[in-house]
Amino acid sequence: MVGPSFQGLRGRQSMSSASDFKEATFIVGRLVRISKRKAEIESEDEDGELSLLKFRLGDEVNIDIGAIGEDVKAVIVDGKVARITPITGNPAGNHENSDP
């Protein structure tokens, strides 16, 4: 028998097992371009080389056009951009000291 304080936990377990968890990837780089539901982000790879990454924008993703040319953090879910957030206080082009 489960005590009254544990009955709420049992309900939460069944709710969490029904949730649809998706894996996310975080990218730090400079937002280069936005066009036709696509975003291009310039980011450093493991070797320190700059590469241009192209992603489709997820449904209902809004991006401030003023963020173009700025350092950003992007959240990628299922191969699409779920969110792009400008990094404040980081000089443009300095990706190595960014906090993902």
C-alpha positions in Angstrom: 0.0 0.0 0.0 1.3 3.4 -0.9 1.1 6.2 1.6 -0.8 9.4 0.7 2.3 11.4 0.1 3.5 8.9 -2.6 0.2 8.7 -4.6 1.0 12.0 -6.4 4.3 10.5 -7.5 2.7 7.5 -9.0 0.5 9.8 -11.2 3.5 11.8 -12.4 5.3 8.6 -13.5 2.5 7.6 -15.8 2.3 11.1 -17.2 6.1 11.3 -17.9 6.1 7.9 -19.6 3.5 9.2 -22.1 5.5 12.4 -22.9 7.3 12.6 -26.3 10.9 13.4 -25.4 13.1 14.6 -28.3 16.9 15.0 -28.3 18.2 18.5 -28.8 21.5 19.8 -30.2 22.9 23.2 -29.2 24.9 25.2 -31.7 26.9 28.4 -30.9 27.9 30.6 -33.9 27.2 33.7 -35.9 23.8 34.0 -37.6 24.7 34.7 -41.2 21.4 34.5 -43.1 17.7 33.8 -42.8 15.7 33.0 -46.0 12.5 31.1 -46.8 12.2 29.2 -43.5 16.0 28.4 -43.4 18.8 29.7 -41.2 22.5 29.7 -41.9 24.9 29.7 -38.9 28.7 30.0 -39.1 30.3 27.9 -36.4 33.6 26.4 -35.5 34.0 22.6 -35.8 36.2 20.4 -33.6 39.3 21.4 -35.5 38.7 25.1 -35.1 37.7 25.5 -38.8 34.7 27.7 -39.6 31.9 26.0 -41.4 28.5 27.2 -42.6 25.6 25.1 -41.1 22.2 25.3 -42.8 19.0 24.4 -41.0 15.3 24.5 -41.7 13.3 26.6 -39.2 10.7 24.8 -37.2 7.1 25.7 -37.2 6.2 29.0 -35.4 9.9 30.0 -34.9 10.3 33.7 -34.9 13.8 35.3 -35.3 14.6 38.9 -34.8 16.2 40.1 -38.1 18.5 42.4 -36.0 20.2 39.2 -34.8 21.7 38.6 -38.3 25.5 39.0 -38.0 25.4 38.5 -34.2 26.6 35.5 -32.1 23.7 33.2 -31.3 22.8 30.0 -29.5 20.5 27.8 -31.6 18.6 24.8 -30.4 18.1 22.1 -33.0 15.4 19.5 -32.6 14.6 16.8 -35.2 16.9 18.6 -37.7 15.0 21.9 -37.4 15.8 25.1 -35.5 13.5 25.3 -32.5 14.9 28.5 -31.1 17.7 31.1 -31.8 18.8 33.3 -29.0 21.3 36.2 -29.4 24.3 35.9 -27.0 24.7 39.2 -25.2 28.0 40.7 -24.2 30.0 38.5 -26.7 31.9 40.4 -29.4 30.9 39.1 -32.9 33.2 36.4 -34.2 34.5 35.2 -30.9 32.8 31.8 -30.7 35.5 30.0 -28.7 34.6 31.8 -25.4 30.8 31.4 -25.8 28.8 29.5 -23.3 26.6 27.0 -25.1 
